[in-house]
């Protein structure tokens, strides 16, 4: 790195616990191991989720992908809870605008969707979240295919 002395580099690598110079036998290798390949099940789940989102958006549903925000920052702020379903879908029922003050009031139909690859099961945290949401009167759907969601919203494919 420009402007760094050899002592700076040695101290930096010592803090990172990397082998320095690279290739020393008594320490870990300087190059991190390659990332593990993604499981085929995860890829299939992502494809099913994309199909579900496309279906919902084609029928005027607003879809929020909660699983896209699963980082420590979101968890620590309480925006995302462990076990929360992958998708929240909202559909406006009876939209109307108040003619006097221009404010909009809507009734929403909200559907939580946990997307699973065929044969996939919910984790214990997901089961707890789903049960708590159902006690609040929310609708939770665990879907393995786009057809299940289509039946749930009353659409024929």
C-alpha positions in Angstrom: 0.0 0.0 0.0 1.4 3.4 -0.9 2.9 5.3 2.0 3.0 2.3 4.3 6.3 1.2 5.7 7.2 -2.4 6.3 6.6 -2.0 10.0 3.1 -0.6 9.3 2.3 -3.6 7.1 3.6 -6.0 9.7 1.6 -4.4 12.5 -1.5 -4.4 10.3 -1.3 -8.0 9.4 -0.6 -8.9 13.0 -3.8 -7.2 14.0 -5.7 -9.2 11.4 -3.9 -12.4 12.4 -2.9 -13.1 8.8 0.3 -15.0 8.0 3.0 -12.5 7.2 4.9 -12.8 5.0 2.4 -14.9 3.0 3.1 -18.6 3.0 4.5 -19.1 6.5 3.9 -22.6 7.6 3.3 -22.0 11.3 0.4 -19.6 10.7 -2.8 -19.5 8.7 -2.6 -18.9 5.0 -2.6 -15.2 3.9 -5.4 -15.9 1.3 -8.8 -16.6 2.8 -10.5 -19.8 1.8 -12.9 -19.5 -1.1 -16.6 -19.0 -0.2 -18.7 -22.1 0.1 -20.9 -22.8 -2.9 -24.6 -21.9 -2.4 -26.9 -24.8 -1.7 -29.2 -25.7 -4.7 -32.2 -25.5 -2.3 -31.5 -21.8 -1.7 -31.3 -21.1 -5.4 -34.6 -22.8 -6.0 -36.2 -20.9 -3.1 -35.0 -17.6 -4.7 -36.6 -18.6 -8.0 -39.9 -19.5 -6.4 -39.8 -16.2 -4.5 -39.2 -14.2 -7.7 -42.2 -16.0 -9.3 -44.4 -15.1 -6.3 -43.3 -11.5 -6.4 -44.0 -11.2 -10.1 -47.5 -12.8 -9.7 -48.4 -10.4 -6.8 -47.2 -7.3 -8.5 -49.0 -8.3 -11.7 -52.2 -8.3 -9.6 -51.6 -4.8 -8.0 -50.1 -6.1 -4.8 -47.3 -4.1 -3.1 -44.5 -6.5 -2.0 -41.9 -5.9 0.6 -39.0 -8.4 0.7 -38.1 -8.6 4.4 -35.4 -11.2 3.8 -33.4 -8.6 1.8 -32.9 -6.6 5.0 -31.6 -9.3 7.3 -28.4 -7.7 8.6 -27.3 -6.9 12.1 -28.1 -3.3 11.7 -31.8 -4.0 10.9 -32.1 -6.6 13.6 -30.6 -4.3 16.2 -33.0 -1.5 15.3 -36.0 -3.8 15.6 -37.0 -3.4 11.9 -36.7 -7.1 11.2 -37.4 -9.8 13.8 -35.9 -13.2 13.8 -38.3 -15.7 12.1 -40.1 -13.0 10.1 -41.5 -14.3 6.8 -39.7 -13.5 3.6 -42.4 -11.3 2.0 -45.1 -8.9 3.2 -47.7 -8.3 0.5 -50.3 -5.6 0.7 -53.4 -5.1 -1.5 -55.6 -2.0 -1.3 -59.2 -2.7 -0.7 -61.8 0.1 -1.4 -59.4 3.0 -2.1 -61.1 6.4 -1.7 -60.0 10.0 -1.5 -61.8 12.5 0.8 -62.8 15.3 -1.5 -62.7 18.0 1.2 -59.1 17.7 2.5 -57.5 15.6 -0.1 -56.4 12.8 2.3 -56.5 9.3 1.2 -57.9 6.5 3.3 -57.4 2.8 2.4 -58.3 -0.6 3.7 -55.4 -3.0 3.3 -55.3 -6.7 2.9 -51.9 -7.9 4.3 -50.5 -11.3 3.6 -47.2 -12.6 5.1 -45.5 -15.2 2.9 -42.8 -17.5 4.0 -41.2 -18.9 0.9 -39.7 -22.4 1.0 -38.2 -24.7 -1.6 -40.2 -27.8 -2.2 -39.9 -30.0 0.9 -38.4 -27.2 3.0 -39.5 -26.7 6.6 -39.8 -23.6 8.8 -37.2 -23.1 11.6 -38.2 -22.9 15.2 -37.9 -19.1 15.2 -40.1 -18.9 12.1 -42.8 -21.2 13.7 -42.8 -19.0 16.8 -43.1 -15.8 14.8 -45.9 -17.3 12.7 -47.8 -18.4 15.7 -47.6 -14.9 17.4 -48.7 -13.2 14.2 -51.7 -15.6 13.9 -52.7 -14.8 17.4 -52.8 -11.1 16.4 -55.1 -12.0 13.5 -52.5 -11.8 10.7 -52.5 -14.1 7.7 -49.4 -16.2 7.2 -48.8 -18.4 4.2 -46.0 -20.9 3.9 -45.6 -21.4 0.1 -43.5 -23.8 -1.8 -44.8 -22.7 -5.2 -46.4 -19.8 -7.0 -49.6 -21.8 -7.5 -50.2 -21.9 -3.7 -50.1 -18.1 -3.6 -52.3 -17.8 -6.6 -54.9 -20.0 -4.9 -54.6 -17.9 -1.7 -55.3 -14.6 -3.5 -58.0 -16.1 -5.7 -56.1 -16.0 -9.0 -56.0 -18.7 -11.7 -52.8 -19.2 -13.5 
